């Protein structure tokens, strides 16, 4: 089984971006499963994916990277540079922001990570809790 590299990551994003300009990490993981590519590698969960992402960002820079927030659980996506405008529009619609590798760390374009999405407070929850207690 091949381990995911920056070249394979670009290949995955290229293939997956035919339907949508912003390709999510879960779609890349599914692509890896279908194509017998190891996205885990040695180390932490999906380590090969994150290594390929960093290698691509520091190398040929064929992909744009977007993220929904700054924590580990944030959603991640990529787009081909050629699809930049449409990918940025799709990311903005989701509330995601673009990241760029500075050579030392990831820098949020626009200065700060996107604010975490707020879950709407349900008006039924307090009433249901009171009914259960009462």
C-alpha positions in Angstrom: 0.0 0.0 0.0 1.3 3.4 -0.9 1.6 6.1 1.8 0.0 9.5 1.0 2.5 12.0 -0.4 2.0 15.6 -1.6 1.8 14.4 -5.2 -1.0 11.9 -4.3 -2.8 14.6 -2.2 -2.8 16.9 -5.3 -4.0 14.0 -7.4 -6.9 13.3 -4.9 -7.9 17.0 -4.8 -7.7 17.2 -8.6 -10.0 14.2 -9.1 -12.4 15.2 -6.3 -12.6 18.9 -7.4 -14.5 18.0 -10.6 -17.7 18.0 -8.6 -16.9 20.8 -6.2 -14.1 23.3 -5.9 -13.5 22.9 -2.2 -12.5 19.3 -1.3 -12.9 18.3 2.4 -10.5 16.2 4.3 -13.1 13.4 4.8 -13.4 13.2 1.0 -9.7 12.9 0.7 -9.7 10.1 3.3 -12.4 8.3 1.4 -10.4 8.7 -1.8 -7.4 7.2 -0.1 -9.5 4.2 1.0 -10.8 3.6 -2.6 -7.3 3.9 -4.1 -5.5 1.9 -1.4 -3.4 4.8 -0.2 -2.4 4.9 3.5 -3.4 8.3 4.9 -2.3 7.2 8.4 1.4 6.6 8.0 3.5 6.2 11.1 2.5 8.3 14.1 -0.7 10.1 15.0 -4.1 9.7 13.3 -3.9 10.7 9.7 -0.2 11.7 10.1 0.6 10.9 6.4 -2.2 13.3 5.4 -0.9 16.2 7.5 2.7 15.5 6.4 1.6 15.5 2.7 -0.3 18.8 3.3 2.8 20.4 4.9 5.1 19.1 2.2 2.8 20.5 -0.5 2.5 23.9 1.1 6.3 24.2 1.4 7.0 22.8 -2.0 5.3 23.3 -5.4 2.3 25.0 -3.7 -0.4 23.6 -6.0 -3.2 23.7 -3.4 -5.0 26.2 -1.3 -5.9 25.2 2.3 -9.0 26.2 4.2 -10.0 25.5 7.8 -13.1 26.1 9.9 -11.3 27.0 13.1 -8.0 26.7 15.0 -8.7 23.5 17.0 -7.8 19.9 16.0 -11.5 19.1 15.5 -11.9 21.9 12.9 -12.8 20.9 9.4 -10.1 21.1 6.7 -10.4 21.5 2.9 -8.2 22.0 -0.1 -8.6 23.5 -3.6 -6.5 23.7 -6.7 -5.0 27.2 -7.1 -6.7 27.3 -10.5 -10.1 27.1 -8.7 -9.1 29.7 -6.2 -12.0 32.2 -6.6 -14.7 29.6 -6.5 -13.1 27.7 -3.7 -12.8 30.9 -1.6 -16.4 31.7 -2.3 -17.4 28.1 -1.2 -15.2 28.5 1.9 -16.7 31.9 2.8 -20.2 30.4 2.5 -19.2 27.8 5.1 -17.4 30.3 7.3 -14.0 28.8 6.7 -10.8 30.8 6.2 -7.8 30.3 4.1 -4.4 29.3 5.6 -1.0 29.9 4.1 2.3 28.3 5.1 4.9 30.9 6.0 7.8 28.5 6.1 7.5 28.3 9.9 3.8 28.0 10.6 0.3 28.3 9.2 -0.9 31.9 8.9 -4.6 32.8 8.7 -5.3 35.1 5.8 -7.3 37.9 7.2 -5.4 37.8 10.5 -7.5 35.6 12.7 -9.2 32.2 12.6 -12.9 32.1 12.0 -15.0 32.4 15.1 -16.5 29.1 16.2 -20.0 28.5 15.0 -22.6 29.0 17.7 -25.2 26.5 18.2 -28.6 28.0 18.5 -30.0 27.7 22.0 -33.1 25.5 21.9 -36.1 27.0 23.7 -37.4 23.5 24.2 -34.5 22.2 26.1 -35.2 24.1 29.4 -38.9 23.1 29.2 -38.1 19.5 28.6 -35.6 19.5 31.5 -38.2 21.0 33.8 -40.8 18.4 32.7 -38.3 15.5 33.4 -37.6 16.9 36.8 -41.2 17.7 37.7 
